[in-house]
Amino acid sequence: MTIDEIIGFMQGFDGVRTVTPVPGDGSPEISWGDTFFSYSPAGAAPVTAQPFATIVTKDYPGDESSLLGRPDTFRVSVAAGKDLFRAWTGHAPGEPAADAEPGVTDAVIAHPLYGSAGWLAVVNPGPRTDEAVRLLLREAHRLARARHERRADSTRP
């Protein structure tokens, strides 16, 4: 899977706001070229919600273990939720475990920083993880939509 294929796949979901920061848009330079997916049926930047998936193209300070400085390397990160996290890793978010090395490619692993929050990651998704990444993104979208609807219901009179 390429970055463009992932972005195209995400465009097929309702309410997805895709942001890819670029120079001059007011975003921090470190985020330029990365992509963030949020659930926002109105299209505006969500005020109370974080992205439910990201594509990161470089190492961030404190998050270098995926070795994203290698040529043509990126990481898809997905807020998969507890159930899918457990299904893929064999343990609950936050439980100690000997997961795969964060720099391994084409493998679903606990996110090196946000695994304790139920995030999964795939560095350079390929033939082994293509369908898994699609499944994880569908579920993350479903969970984000459900959170949005719960919040909207709680503010209605």
C-alpha angles and dihedrals in degrees: 000000000000128000089252091052091052092048090048091050091052092051087068092068124088118248097010115148111200119198125184107179118222135181112288098024094101095253122129113272092238090065097052110123096014121110129225126195120203133171108244116145090186090054095234123122107276112248099196103031137069124217114283093212138016141189111213121192101185143032116273122209107279091013105078100120095095088063093226091167089082115106115275093002127142138158128225110208122192134188091225099169129235098289098053091038090057092044092054101037103029092234140071121262109274096023115120113254142157098245125177119285109280093234096056112119130226093015132111109237139162109277107261093232107017102036089108087063093052098265121147127196140200122195110210099348111220140159095316095052106028095103092038092055091050091049092048093049091049091051094045089052091049091050093047091049091049091051090049092050092048090052092047091049092050092056096049116100 
